[in-house]
């Protein structure tokens, strides 16, 4: 699932690279990039919560702090990158980062962390 999400973001970024002066391509590129990133975030949060459902609040907090910290770093780097490399160089950098994330995600999916099992008491809630 996450692979498809990042590939949607890759497609959106590619459209942004070639369609900056073509409004329909620009809008479609932005929509694909946003949808792909948002869907990947939701899928990643599901995986994080599955690590230990009893600690979902703590795990979600850590995930979101890291998510927004890396987003802030990306935002801080975007303007200098745009100034240095221009639009094409910036979108190429984004494409490389997204493709790298896709490859690393695929490699990591083969070595998934086992999910803890909840213990279930027999007769729980049955007045025994």
C-alpha positions in Angstrom: 0.0 0.0 0.0 2.7 2.5 1.0 4.6 1.7 -2.3 1.5 2.7 -4.3 1.2 5.9 -2.3 4.7 6.9 -2.9 4.4 6.1 -6.5 1.4 8.4 -6.8 3.5 11.1 -5.2 6.3 10.3 -7.7 3.8 10.7 -10.6 2.6 14.0 -9.1 6.1 15.3 -8.8 6.9 14.3 -12.4 3.9 16.2 -13.5 5.0 19.2 -11.5 8.4 19.0 -13.1 7.0 19.2 -16.7 3.8 21.1 -16.1 4.7 24.2 -14.2 3.6 26.4 -17.0 0.5 24.3 -17.8 -2.2 24.8 -15.2 -4.1 21.5 -15.7 -0.9 19.5 -15.3 0.1 21.6 -12.4 -3.2 21.0 -10.6 -3.1 17.3 -11.4 0.5 17.1 -10.2 -0.3 18.8 -6.9 -3.4 16.6 -6.4 -1.4 13.4 -6.9 1.5 14.5 -4.8 -0.8 15.6 -1.9 -3.0 12.4 -2.2 0.0 10.1 -2.3 1.8 11.7 0.6 -1.4 11.9 2.7 -2.3 8.2 2.0 1.3 7.1 2.8 1.1 9.0 6.1 -2.2 7.3 7.0 -0.7 3.9 6.1 2.4 4.5 8.1 0.4 5.6 11.1 -1.5 2.3 10.9 1.7 0.4 10.9 3.1 2.4 13.9 -0.1 1.8 15.9 0.0 -1.9 15.1 3.3 -2.1 16.9 1.6 -1.9 20.3 -2.1 -0.9 20.2 -2.2 -0.3 23.9 0.3 2.6 23.5 -1.2 4.0 20.3 -1.4 7.5 21.7 2.3 7.6 22.6 3.4 6.0 19.3 1.2 8.4 17.3 2.7 11.4 19.1 6.3 10.2 18.4 5.4 9.6 14.8 3.8 13.0 14.3 6.6 14.9 16.0 9.1 13.2 13.7 6.9 13.7 10.7 6.5 17.4 11.3 10.2 17.9 12.2 11.3 16.4 8.9 8.6 18.5 7.2 10.0 21.6 8.8 13.6 20.7 7.7 12.3 20.1 4.2 10.5 23.4 4.1 13.7 25.2 5.4 15.7 23.5 2.6 13.2 24.1 -0.2 13.8 27.8 -0.8 17.6 27.6 -0.9 17.3 24.5 -3.1 14.9 26.3 -5.5 17.3 29.3 -5.6 20.3 27.1 -6.3 18.8 24.5 -8.7 15.7 26.1 -10.1 12.3 24.4 -10.5 13.6 21.5 -12.5 16.4 20.7 -10.1 14.1 21.0 -7.1 11.5 18.6 -8.6 14.3 16.2 -9.6 15.5 16.3 -6.0 12.0 15.5 -4.8 11.7 12.7 -7.4 15.0 11.1 -6.2 13.9 11.4 -2.6 10.5 9.8 -3.3 12.0 7.0 -5.3 14.6 6.3 -2.6 11.8 6.2 0.0 9.9 3.8 -2.2 12.9 1.5 -2.6 13.8 1.7 1.1 10.1 1.0 2.0 10.0 -2.1 -0.2 13.3 -3.4 1.3 12.1 -2.8 4.9 8.7 -4.5 4.2 10.5 -7.8 4.0 11.8 -7.3 7.5 8.7 -6.3 9.3 8.6 -6.0 13.1 6.3 -8.5 14.7 3.1 -7.1 16.2 2.5 -7.8 19.8 -0.5 -10.0 20.6 -3.0 -8.8 23.1 -3.8 -11.3 25.8 -7.4 -12.3 26.0 -8.9 -13.7 29.2 -11.4 -16.4 28.7 -14.7 -15.5 30.4 -13.8 -11.8 30.7 -17.0 -9.8 31.1 -19.1 -12.8 31.6 -19.4 -12.5 35.4 -17.1 -15.4 36.2 
